[in-house]
Amino acid sequence: MNGGRGAGRGPAFAKPKEKNSVVLLKLWHYLAKYRWIIIFAAVLSILGNALGLLSPRLSGAAINAIENNAGVQFPIVIRYVILMVVVAAASSLIGWGLSAIMIRLSRNVVSKMRKDLFDHLTTLPISFFDTHQTGDVLSILSYDVDTVGATLSTDLTQIISSLVTVVGSFIMMVSIAPELLLVFVVTIPCSIAITRWRAKIVRPLFSKRSRMLGAMNGYSEEAVSGLKTIRAYHQEQEFNDRFKTHNDNAVHATWHADHTAAVTGPTVNLINNLSLAAVSVFGALLYMGGKILLGDVSSFVLYSRKFSGPINEFANILAEIQSSLAAAERVLGLLALTPEPADAPDAKSIADCRGHIEFRDVSFGYEEDNTVLHHINFTAAPGKVMAIVGETGCGKTTMINLLMRFYDVTAGQILLDGADIRSLKREELRRQFTMVLQDTWLFDGTVFENIAYGRDGVTREDVEAAAKAAHIHDMILSLPNGYDTIVTGSGNSISKGQKQLLTIARAMLISSPMLILDEATSNVDTQTEKRIQDAMLQLMQGRTCFIIAHRLSTITGADCILVMDKGRIVESGTHQELLQKKGTYFELYHAQFDRPQDAA
């Protein structure tokens, strides 16, 4: 009974919204390694912006030279103009170098962050993947990480430059006409107040946008992977309508976030333009009163633009910053998820596994209030074949999940050679099993690589011997490049049955003391299945085997058959013993073969 594993699939990583400072502090973990590069970039930014701050001063000096000399001595003006060109060129060159450094820094941080995410995903418990959409996780790995990287490469540089420009412009304006700074006493607090107010509104909207995009990506991944089934059942319109709903939600969330954020920039820009107009008016009055030179008025106006410009720019990039913080929150939220519990400090190694398995009063539920296995008791002696049968959802696969410690039991014990499997090292425990699953998996690579997967130092002869035992050798030779033929991860270049045979050949190369076959022949035809059964008998020799099967013909030779119903073992025994009981197994057998006269 697997009910409950897929329940509640939805937006991942729900957690309270963290303060910006907390998110930035966590991001510093990735930047700390490059602290000297960041310091060098800050020095370049200060130098480049300091040079840029000289231009208004030089411009004012040129104007004053014209005014003071009544239009003569143009060489002085030309000298100032040349200096302005040199300063502008040097500032631009430094800016180019700074951008190159920050882009490289962003690339390194994004690469490290994405690797950490992927590595962390491999440590998460199976329960995580049972309850979260693959598309949402992929959205974090791609879209959210790239969003954080964009901020590091562009917005961070712009913020540093803005800080230098604001401070430098303020110093210059104080040196020119301190009285004109009174204009900013009113306008700057207004700009800051509006920016902070809008930031509080925008941040949750960008968090929602990320969630909606993740949900849309999750649905898209689900639909694309099941496209054949969708077409077979003529459900294209139904899925198109559902996608439209997800797409509309994502578009609305994006529009709402961007629209709300876009209001901030023009509002702050309006305030800055009003401050510029006020500076021009009061500067003109001071000039007419003989309190200031015309060139100084011009310089002050230019510095005021440089002073208010970064504030306006910050308002404009507020959307990107809030979007990045929301994306970083999802990235960090995934990284903060608790990995699969570590082995106990006193966890034991497995020296010589015999393969003696005992389930002792085992109960389990994927959720606290939903127990799916009830008081399971049985013993599997070394080298014996245990078959587990029952209706869909009765708990067969759940038992295997517990045996592999993908989940831990809620109550009771599972013993391996007399030791509770929770007291053993998890990685070593899983190495004692070879699994052939109903859901076959191939990766992008050659046929040889896919069969050799899971065992080091495999020779071509070993792979061919396994393929022959799995009755797949001739099919492989018929491929364009034989064992060197590239197959895709989806396996679309070969049939499902051939995929199944490849995974069976893969299992034959691994010499572990225990074997799990979960509907291992479900995707092959009856004739091929019979041939594989002979290969399976060879594969199972000397191993403790657990076979989950719907085709009861595949387990008639099992040493013990466990019949499950609603999470309980209701019958156990050999094939003939169970038929003689004329109970649940008897009904399952006749329901499948519809030959009661032969079974008697």
Summary of the structure (lengths in Angstrom):
residues: 600
radius of gyration: 35.2
end to end distance: 30.3
largest distance: 123.5
contacts: 1897
relative contact order: 0.09
helix: 64%
strand: 11%
